[in-house]
Amino acid sequence: MKRHHLLATAALILFSAPTLSLAQTPTPQKTVTEKGQLSQQDMTFAEKAAISDMFEIQAGKLAQDQAKDNGVKQFGNHMVADHTKTSEAMKAMAQQKSMSLPTKLDSEHQQKLDRLRGLQGDQFDSAYLQGQIDAHQTAVTLFRTQAEKGQDADLKRFAEQTLPTLEQHLRQVRDLRPNVASTSGAAQQSTSFETMMGKAVYGESGGKLGDVADIILDAQSGKATQVILDRGGILGIGAKQVALDYTLLNADGDRIVARQVTEDQVRQMAEFEYDDNTVSLGQRNSGGGNAGNGTMNNKGGDMKNDAAHGTANSLDSTQPRNPQ
């Protein structure tokens, strides 16, 4: 009896050994992160990036068909090509991670696209370029935040690698816009744009859009390209600065009206951010010398020249800057 018990025990150990060995073998770690492990930051980034790509592709196709200026058509074609690549890369990554991405635009981007569909020629060109500046300012901020704070290694690397392309797109559309000025917009240049500083800007419906806090200038020609509006919000809530295409503005005496712009559109615009290449009237009049060598930080309101050119005085960018 005892012998049978020992044999049975030995058999049990023999057949259990492989199982114990497999259980102790480390499971190969996947090179991607499962959906359940993605942080809210990573998920939000992936969803917004996917919607951004869809919007850029569809808006770019509209530009190919409806734009009047050849430069705008070419830029639209460029957007379709570049954002198709990033969209495909994001979809491949999402498939690896078992992650669901949006398959259609959200209401905000769909409204913007529908508005573009109803425009042709000069009106389309102006609205499309203004929308592209706003969209790429938002995208650059989104991708820069993910590159700095993203937790998923793959999405973080994707953001880092894509950010330079988005920054290039933003530079391209800013360079393109002054060359696509409408006739009425170009006529504005004959009037000193310095007189606009601090004045209120209204939409065609009569609602106030904001006050002129600064005017962005073309670095080469010195012509105005954008007007920075200071939106004070309600009791300080919602306060921000946004950029409008200078060519959309019409002066009617002391009243400045922005064509084709509504209060709701301005409310949804991303906050304007000064960068190292920004040249503005506020910088030029701050006493800091060559504005092309300066940098305006719209969060702290400090303007700094490169060390080689000295240090400019601090300036609160939230306040309208009057020409000297």
C-alpha positions in Angstrom: 0.0 0.0 0.0 2.8 2.3 1.0 4.6 1.4 -2.2 1.6 2.3 -4.4 1.3 5.6 -2.6 5.0 6.5 -3.3 4.6 5.6 -7.0 1.5 7.7 -7.3 3.3 10.6 -5.6 6.3 10.3 -8.0 4.0 10.2 -11.0 2.3 13.3 -9.9 5.6 15.2 -9.5 6.8 13.9 -12.9 3.7 15.2 -14.8 3.5 18.4 -12.8 7.1 19.4 -13.4 6.7 20.7 -17.0 3.7 22.8 -15.9 5.7 24.4 -13.1 8.6 25.1 -15.4 6.3 26.9 -18.0 4.6 28.9 -15.3 8.0 30.2 -14.1 9.2 31.1 -17.6 8.8 34.9 -18.0 6.2 35.9 -20.6 7.7 38.0 -23.4 6.6 41.6 -22.9 4.7 43.3 -25.7 6.4 46.2 -27.4 3.1 48.1 -27.4 0.8 49.2 -24.6 -2.6 47.6 -24.2 -5.6 49.9 -24.4 -6.4 49.4 -20.7 -3.0 50.7 -19.8 -3.2 54.0 -21.7 -3.5 57.1 -19.6 -6.2 59.7 -20.2 -3.5 62.0 -21.6 -2.5 59.4 -24.2 -6.1 58.6 -25.2 -7.1 62.2 -25.5 -4.0 62.9 -27.6 -4.7 60.0 -30.0 -8.3 61.0 -30.4 -7.6 64.6 -31.1 -4.7 63.8 -33.4 -6.9 61.4 -35.5 -9.6 64.1 -35.8 -7.0 66.7 -36.7 -5.7 64.5 -39.5 -9.2 63.8 -40.9 -10.0 67.5 -40.9 -6.8 68.5 -42.6 -7.3 65.8 -45.3 -10.9 66.8 -46.1 -10.2 70.6 -45.9 -7.2 70.1 -48.1 -9.3 68.3 -50.7 -11.7 71.3 -50.7 -8.8 73.6 -51.3 -7.8 71.6 -54.3 -11.2 72.1 -55.8 -12.5 75.5 -54.5 -9.4 77.7 -54.0 -8.7 80.5 -56.4 -5.0 81.0 -55.7 -2.6 78.3 -57.0 -0.5 78.6 -53.8 -3.6 77.8 -51.7 -4.4 74.8 -54.0 -0.8 73.5 -53.7 -0.9 74.0 -49.9 -4.1 72.0 -49.7 -2.5 69.2 -51.8 0.5 69.3 -49.4 -1.8 68.9 -46.4 -3.6 66.0 -47.9 -0.4 64.1 -48.6 1.3 64.8 -45.2 -1.7 64.2 -43.0 -2.6 61.0 -44.9 0.8 59.7 -43.9 0.4 60.6 -40.2 -3.2 59.3 -40.2 -2.0 55.9 -41.6 0.7 55.8 -39.0 -1.7 56.5 -36.2 -4.1 53.9 -37.4 -1.4 51.3 -37.5 -0.3 52.1 -34.0 -3.9 52.0 -32.8 -4.4 48.6 -34.3 -1.3 47.3 -32.5 -2.6 48.7 -29.2 -6.2 47.5 -29.7 -7.2 51.2 -29.4 -10.3 52.7 -31.0 -9.9 56.0 -32.9 -12.7 58.3 -34.1 -13.9 57.5 -37.6 -15.7 60.9 -38.2 -15.2 64.5 -37.4 -16.6 66.0 -34.1 -19.2 68.7 -34.4 -16.7 71.6 -34.1 -14.6 70.4 -37.0 -17.6 69.4 -39.1 -19.1 72.9 -38.8 -15.8 74.4 -39.9 -15.7 72.0 -42.9 -19.3 72.8 -43.8 -18.6 76.5 -43.8 -15.7 76.0 -46.1 -17.8 74.0 -48.5 -20.1 77.1 -48.9 -17.2 79.4 -50.0 -15.5 79.9 -53.3 -12.6 81.9 -54.7 -11.2 84.7 -52.6 -13.6 84.1 -49.8 -12.5 80.4 -49.6 -8.8 81.3 -49.8 -9.1 83.8 -46.9 -11.2 81.5 -44.7 -9.1 78.4 -45.4 -5.8 80.0 -44.6 -7.1 81.6 -41.4 -8.5 78.2 -40.4 -5.2 76.5 -41.2 -3.3 78.9 -39.0 -5.7 78.3 -36.1 -5.7 74.5 -36.7 -1.9 74.2 -36.8 -1.5 76.4 -33.8 -3.7 74.0 -31.9 -2.0 70.9 -33.3 1.5 72.2 -32.5 0.4 72.8 -28.9 -1.2 69.3 -28.8 1.8 67.5 -30.1 4.3 69.5 -28.0 2.4 68.6 -24.9 2.3 64.9 -25.8 6.0 65.0 -26.6 6.7 66.4 -23.1 4.1 64.8 -20.9 2.9 61.6 -22.8 3.2 58.4 -20.8 3.0 55.8 -23.7 6.4 55.5 -25.3 5.1 54.9 -28.8 2.7 57.9 -28.8 5.3 60.1 -27.2 7.8 59.2 -29.9 5.2 59.7 -32.6 4.4 63.2 -31.3 8.1 64.1 -31.1 8.7 62.9 -34.7 5.6 64.6 -36.1 5.9 68.0 -34.3 8.6 69.5 -36.7 6.4 68.8 -39.7 3.4 70.6 -38.0 5.6 73.5 -37.1 6.8 73.7 -40.8 3.1 73.7 -41.9 2.4 76.6 -39.6 5.3 78.6 -41.0 4.2 77.8 -44.5 0.7 79.0 -44.1 1.8 82.1 -42.3 4.2 82.9 -45.2 1.5 82.1 -47.7 -1.3 84.3 -46.3 0.1 87.8 -47.1 0.5 86.8 -50.7 -3.2 85.8 -50.9 -4.6 89.1 -49.6 -8.0 90.1 -51.1 -8.4 93.4 -52.8 -10.2 95.0 -49.9 -7.7 93.6 -47.5 -4.7 94.9 -49.5 -6.3 98.3 -49.6 -6.1 98.4 -45.8 -2.3 98.6 -46.0 -2.6 102.1 -47.5 -3.9 103.3 -44.1 -1.5 103.3 -41.2 -2.3 100.1 -39.3 -0.8 101.7 -36.2 -4.1 103.6 -35.7 -5.8 100.3 -35.1 -4.0 99.5 -31.9 -6.4 99.3 -28.9 -9.5 99.6 -31.0 -12.4 97.2 -30.9 -13.1 94.8 -33.7 -16.7 93.7 -34.5 -18.1 90.8 -36.5 -20.5 91.4 -39.4 -23.4 90.6 -37.1 -22.4 93.5 -34.9 -21.0 91.6 -31.9 -17.7 92.6 -30.5 -14.9 90.1 -31.2 -12.2 91.8 -29.1 -9.7 94.6 -28.9 -6.6 95.0 -31.0 -3.7 94.1 -28.7 -1.0 93.7 -31.3 -0.4 93.5 -35.1 1.9 90.8 -36.6 4.1 92.0 -39.4 5.8 90.3 -42.3 9.5 90.2 -41.5 10.6 91.1 -45.0 8.0 93.7 -46.2 6.9 95.1 -42.8 3.2 94.7 -43.9 0.5 93.6 -41.5 -0.5 90.0 -41.8 -2.4 89.3 -38.6 -4.3 91.2 -35.9 -4.0 89.9 -32.4 -7.3 90.4 -30.5 -7.5 90.6 -26.7 -10.6 88.8 -25.5 -11.1 89.7 -21.9 -13.7 87.0 -21.2 -16.2 87.4 -18.4 -14.7 88.4 -15.0 -11.4 87.1 -16.4 -12.8 83.7 -17.3 -12.1 82.7 -20.9 -9.6 85.5 -21.4 -7.2 84.9 -24.3 -5.6 86.3 -27.4 -6.4 85.1 -30.9 -5.1 85.9 -34.3 -7.3 87.1 -37.2 -6.2 87.5 -40.8 -5.5 91.2 -41.4 -7.0 91.0 -44.9 -10.4 90.2 -43.4 -10.7 93.6 -41.7 -12.5 96.6 -43.0 -12.3 100.0 -41.4 -15.6 102.0 -41.3 -14.5 105.3 -39.7 -13.5 104.4 -36.1 -15.3 101.0 -36.4 -13.3 98.0 -37.5 -15.3 95.0 -38.9 -14.0 91.5 -39.5 -15.6 90.0 -42.6 -16.6 86.3 -42.6 -15.9 86.0 -38.9 -18.4 85.2 -36.2 -18.2 85.5 -32.4 -18.6 81.8 -32.1 -15.7 81.1 -34.5 -13.4 83.5 -32.5 -14.5 81.9 -29.3 -13.4 78.5 -30.6 -10.0 79.7 -31.9 -6.8 78.5 -30.2 -4.8 81.1 -28.2 -2.1 82.8 -30.2 1.4 82.1 -29.2 4.4 84.2 -30.1 7.5 82.4 -31.2 11.1 83.2 -32.0 10.3 84.3 -35.6 7.3 86.5 -34.7 7.7 90.2 -35.7 5.0 92.5 -34.4 4.1 96.2 -34.0 4.1 95.8 -30.2 7.6 94.5 -30.3 8.8 97.3 -32.6 7.2 100.0 -30.4 8.5 98.5 -27.2 11.9 100.1 -27.5 13.6 96.7 -28.0 15.2 97.6 -31.3 14.8 95.1 -34.2 11.7 93.1 -33.6 13.0 90.3 -35.6 15.5 89.5 -32.9 13.0 89.5 -30.1 10.7 86.9 -28.6 7.3 87.6 -27.0 6.0 85.3 -24.4 2.2 85.7 -24.3 1.8 83.9 -21.0 4.1 86.0 -18.9 4.1 89.0 -21.2 7.9 89.2 -21.1 9.7 90.2 -24.3 13.3 89.2 -24.6 15.9 89.8 -27.2 18.5 87.3 -28.0 21.5 87.7 -25.7 23.6 89.0 -28.6 21.2 91.9 -29.0 20.7 92.9 -25.4 17.6 92.7 -23.2 14.4 94.5 -23.9 12.0 96.0 -21.3 9.3 93.8 -19.8 5.9 94.3 -21.5 2.5 93.1 -20.4 1.2 91.5 -23.7 -2.3 91.3 -22.3 -2.8 95.1 -22.6 -3.2 96.9 -25.9 0.1 98.5 -26.9 -0.1 102.0 -28.2 2.4 103.1 -30.9 5.0 105.6 -29.8 
